[in-house]
Amino acid sequence: MQRGEFVAIAGPNGGGKTTLVRLVVGLEEPTSGRVELLVRKVGYLPQRAQAGIDAPVTVRELVTTGRASRRRLLGPLSGADREAVRRAIDRVALTPQADLRLSTLSGGQQQRAFIAKALAAEPELLVLDEPTTGVDVEAQDAIAALLQRLRNELGMTILYVSHEFGAVERFVERIALVRGGIVFDGPPAALPGLWHDPSHTHA
């Protein structure tokens, strides 16, 4: 993966997509070999990030937790922290909703709030595992456009894992097909039958 690329990971259930992602973000250790990242700051949106969405937390409070890796444990928020949180919320177009509870937002807005949480750490690589699950087509398009904008404006590298690629297909440069290992890694145009066949891309 090159800096600034938009890469998709696809494959069948149990094929190893989520395991690969967890290795990339450091949540699992490889049983053999090693995983080496050439970036130091990774933002991660896990599957089912919206679990517990009914907790009495606002968008701003959620996004602030994304600064944990950039500040001292239990230390007060600095001006830089507050500015990073403000920028992250603004980048996902949720400034008017910043002090609303997450539970009052639409599914698409909630998912953008979790993306903002990842952005608050000012990552170079943004990893999203099934980011459009449970949101409607319009929200999927909005998330895709947001990710492309982040890539263009910040030079951010995007790693996108999903069985719903319609919204991001026009932006993706590479696809990794995972089936017990990486069986293909290249441009989507090189495997049109697999890229468009749901039996190969469903999570």
C-alpha positions in Angstrom: 0.0 0.0 0.0 1.4 3.4 -1.0 0.8 6.7 0.8 -2.4 8.3 -0.4 -3.9 5.2 -1.9 -7.6 4.2 -1.6 -7.5 0.4 -1.1 -10.4 -2.0 -0.7 -10.3 -5.4 1.0 -13.0 -8.0 -0.1 -13.6 -11.7 0.4 -16.1 -14.3 1.6 -17.2 -14.9 5.2 -14.3 -16.4 7.2 -11.8 -15.5 4.5 -9.7 -13.5 6.9 -10.6 -9.9 6.1 -11.1 -8.8 9.7 -8.1 -10.7 10.9 -6.0 -8.9 8.3 -7.3 -5.6 9.5 -6.7 -6.4 13.1 -3.1 -7.3 12.2 -2.7 -4.0 10.4 -3.9 -1.9 13.4 -1.9 -4.0 15.9 -4.8 -5.6 17.7 -3.5 -9.1 16.9 0.0 -10.5 16.5 0.9 -12.7 13.5 1.6 -16.4 14.2 4.4 -16.2 11.7 6.2 -13.5 9.8 5.6 -9.8 10.7 3.4 -6.9 9.8 5.3 -3.7 9.1 3.7 -0.3 8.7 5.5 2.7 7.3 3.2 5.1 9.1 3.1 5.8 12.8 -0.5 7.1 13.2 -3.4 4.9 12.4 -7.1 5.7 12.8 -9.4 2.7 13.1 -13.2 2.4 12.7 -14.0 -1.2 13.7 -17.0 -3.3 12.8 -20.1 -2.5 14.8 -18.6 0.8 16.1 -22.1 2.0 16.8 -22.6 -0.7 19.5 -23.8 1.1 22.7 -25.0 4.1 20.7 -27.7 4.8 23.3 -25.0 5.8 25.8 -25.6 9.4 26.9 -22.7 10.9 25.0 -22.5 13.8 22.6 -20.7 13.9 19.3 -18.0 16.2 20.8 -17.5 13.9 23.8 -17.2 10.8 21.5 -14.7 12.6 19.2 -12.7 13.8 22.2 -12.0 10.2 23.2 -10.2 9.8 19.9 -7.4 12.1 21.3 -6.5 9.6 23.9 -3.4 8.3 22.0 -2.1 11.9 21.6 -2.2 13.1 25.1 -1.2 12.1 28.7 -3.4 9.7 30.4 -6.1 11.5 32.4 -4.4 14.8 31.6 -6.5 17.8 30.8 -7.4 18.7 27.2 -4.9 21.1 25.7 -5.7 23.8 23.2 -4.3 21.6 20.5 -6.6 18.8 21.6 -9.7 21.0 21.4 -8.7 22.3 18.0 -8.1 18.7 16.7 -11.5 17.7 17.9 -13.1 20.8 16.4 -11.4 20.1 13.0 -12.4 16.5 13.0 -16.1 17.3 13.6 -16.0 20.0 11.0 -14.4 17.6 8.4 -17.3 15.2 8.7 -19.8 18.1 8.5 -21.3 17.6 12.0 -20.5 21.0 13.5 -24.2 21.9 14.0 -24.7 18.5 15.8 -21.5 18.7 17.9 -23.3 19.0 21.2 -26.2 16.6 20.4 -26.4 13.1 21.8 -25.4 10.4 19.3 -28.7 8.6 19.9 -30.5 11.5 18.3 -28.6 11.4 15.0 -29.3 9.4 11.9 -27.3 6.2 11.2 -25.2 8.0 8.6 -24.5 10.9 11.0 -23.5 8.5 13.7 -21.1 6.7 11.4 -19.6 10.1 10.4 -19.2 10.8 14.2 -17.1 7.7 14.6 -15.0 8.6 11.6 -14.4 12.0 13.3 -13.3 10.1 16.4 -10.7 8.3 14.3 -9.7 11.6 12.7 -9.1 13.3 16.0 -5.9 11.3 16.4 -4.7 13.0 13.1 -3.9 9.7 11.5 -1.9 9.1 8.3 -3.8 5.8 7.6 -7.5 5.4 8.1 -8.8 1.8 8.4 -12.5 1.2 8.1 -14.1 -2.2 8.7 -17.6 -2.4 7.2 -18.2 1.3 7.6 -21.5 1.4 5.7 -23.3 -1.4 7.5 -26.8 -0.4 8.5 -26.8 3.0 6.7 -28.9 3.9 3.6 -27.6 4.4 0.1 -27.6 8.2 0.4 -25.5 8.0 3.6 -23.1 5.5 1.9 -22.6 8.0 -0.9 -21.9 10.7 1.6 -19.4 8.6 3.5 -17.6 7.7 0.2 -17.4 11.4 -0.8 -16.1 12.2 2.7 -13.3 9.6 2.4 -12.3 10.8 -1.0 -12.1 14.3 0.3 -10.0 13.3 3.2 -7.7 11.6 0.8 -7.4 14.6 -1.5 -7.1 17.3 1.1 -5.0 15.5 3.7 -3.1 12.9 1.6 -4.6 10.3 3.8 -4.3 6.6 3.0 -7.6 4.7 3.1 -8.1 1.0 3.8 -11.7 0.1 3.3 -13.2 -3.3 4.2 -16.7 -4.0 3.1 -19.1 -6.1 1.0 -20.8 -2.9 -0.2 -18.5 -1.3 -2.7 -20.9 0.5 -4.9 -20.5 3.9 -3.3 -16.6 3.8 -3.2 -16.0 1.9 -6.4 -15.1 5.0 -8.5 -12.5 6.0 -5.9 -10.8 2.6 -5.2 -7.4 2.2 -6.9 -6.5 -1.3 -5.6 -8.4 -4.3 -4.2 -7.1 -7.1 -2.1 -9.1 -10.3 -2.4 -8.7 -12.3 0.8 -9.6 -16.0 0.9 -7.5 -17.6 3.6 -4.7 -15.3 2.4 -4.4 -12.6 -0.2 -5.2 -14.3 -3.5 -5.3 -11.1 -5.5 -3.9 -7.6 -5.1 -4.2 -5.1 -7.9 -6.5 -2.7 -9.8 -10.2 -3.5 -9.8 -10.2 -3.5 -13.6 -7.9 -6.5 -13.6 -10.6 -8.8 -12.1 -14.0 -7.5 -13.3 -15.8 -10.8 -12.8 -14.7 -11.0 -9.2 -15.1 -7.3 -8.4 -18.7 -7.3 -9.4 -19.7 -10.8 -8.3 -21.4 -10.6 -4.9 -20.5 -14.2 -4.2 -16.9 -13.1 -4.0 -17.3 -9.8 -2.2 -19.9 -10.4 0.5 -18.5 -10.2 4.0 
